Amino acid sequence: MKPQNTALRALATPVAANLVLVVAIVLQGGTALGFLDPAVQVGAGLDRHTGAAFLQFLTAAWFTDRLLRMALTRPGQPRHQQPVPKIGLYFITAVVYLGFASAGLRLVFFQTLETIFAASGIFSLVVGFALRGLVSDVFSGIALHADTHLAPGEWLELRHRGDLITARLIEFDWRCAVLEDRYGNVIIIPNGEFSQTRIRNLSRPVARHRLSAQIEVAIEHDHAQVCNILANACAHVVAKGQILANPPPEVRLREVAEGVARFDLWFFIAPGTSQSSTRHAVLDAGIGFLKAAGVPLKRHEHHTLGPADAEDLLLVDVRGRILRQIPFLAILDERQIERLAEGTSPRRLAPNDTLIQAGEAGDSMFVALQGHLGVHAPVDGQLIEVASLWPRDILGEMSLFTGAPRSATVVAKGPATVLEIGKPLMGKLLGEDDALAAAFAHLIVARQTANQRAAEDSRRPAIEVVAEEQSMLKRIASFFGLHRPGSKPDG
């Protein structure tokens, strides 16, 4: 049904009621206007003549209210696009009925609203106290509707009765402000309370919200290096889409006290984003990247290797602590980790340095410790960055374990540091442990399967995975010359 037809049908009922009253008043008083009926006189009281006359004023108010609503609303349009808000329509309705009722009292019963209220002072006092909150909510709602700093659909942050609330404004009703938080919960606050609350509009001037996280590091570490590591961690969280890239996150040294340097990480999130989960992601990346760079968060009270020992990647202990945190190397025991730490050395890269070149022969693997590396592969004849590598990531494992040519070009996007693990060192470990080759074959195939699932959203049958692990084990055994490569361990 068309909106115009619906509006006309809404007017038909009060028009019909007015016509019926006019006919009844004409039949009993000889006039179309009830208050002109000769029977309507001072002191007449409530009878069928005065009742019909007063009812005529109420039906006239009914018709006028419907007519004004039809003129002041746009059928089919959302509430926030209406020329007059819903609370404004309620106010107009109250004014119309109050006006016609006042005229009816004066012309039919020769009384005024002021006289009636004054004659019942106790009633007026009770009603006044009962309605003071309602009146406050109504007029506060009118003021909020007129406020151009708030609009439906915008995200707000406010503290109500001790609770910090982040929610999207749905509408201002005649009595309450209706909001919805990011979990879909509806929050209703009386307009009087809402208007007295300090509110921050998160959607203006742009849709973002500023947060911070704090990390403490022992003062003996190079604070400039720590700032760079934490900035790289923030860039990693930006790349994952968990915080906004614009404005960019910032890392600042806040204070130094009691041997500890305190760093603030400032970043922005979109309205409705979980603050706790985002702060967790930033802290997780920051702590992980510091550990990957050999920077522990705990201050050592006793130093035997000098003030920079925790940051010096030339120290075997520092490299061992880093390698223990690499998931790919978690299958190695403490002795094997120590052997790796003794046989590796850090390699530092300047911005735009190429670490590996696609197509080149290789027999080593790299562990990213600091910085940000870009993985480039040929796409439609052009070299395109297809992935990013961050601290704790590994690259080149296929070349280390099978001698396969490098599959991509990896370039440093800024200052970066990696550890290189070569074939001779890994060959000694594989030769001493028969089951280690099968364990690495299982890890490599699992990584490849996970990458394929992420790219293709497909699942291969388990029998195919087992067959591929056996094939990978044979390639590793052949490349390292292992005569007893062992079998995949249980579990």
Buried (B, 14 or more C-beta within 10 A) or exposed (E): EEEEEEBEEEBEEBBEBBEEBBEBBBEBBEBEBBBEBEBBEEEBEEEEBBEBBBBBBBBBBBBBBBBBBBEEBEEEEEEEEBEBBBBBBBBBBEEBBEEBBBBBBBBBBBBEEEEEEEEEEEEEEEEEEEEEBBEBBBBBBBEBBEEEEBEBEBBBBBEBEEEEBBBBBBBBBBBBBBBBBBEEEEBEBBBBBBBEBEBEBBBEEEBBBEBBBEBBBBBBBEEEBBBBBBBBBBBBBBEEEBBBEEEBBBBEBEEEEEEEBBBBBBBBBBBBBBEEEBBEBBBEBBBBBBBBBBBBBEBEEEEEEEEEBBBBBEBBBBBBBBBBBBEBBEBBEEEBBBBBBEBBEBBBBEEEBEBBBBEEEBBBBBBBBBBBBBBBBEEEEEEEBEBBBBBBBBBBBBBBBBBBEBBBBBBBBBBBBBBBBBBEBBBBBBBEBBBBBBBBBBBBBEBBBEEEEEEEEEEEEEEEBEEBBBEBBBBBBEBBEBEEBBEBEEE
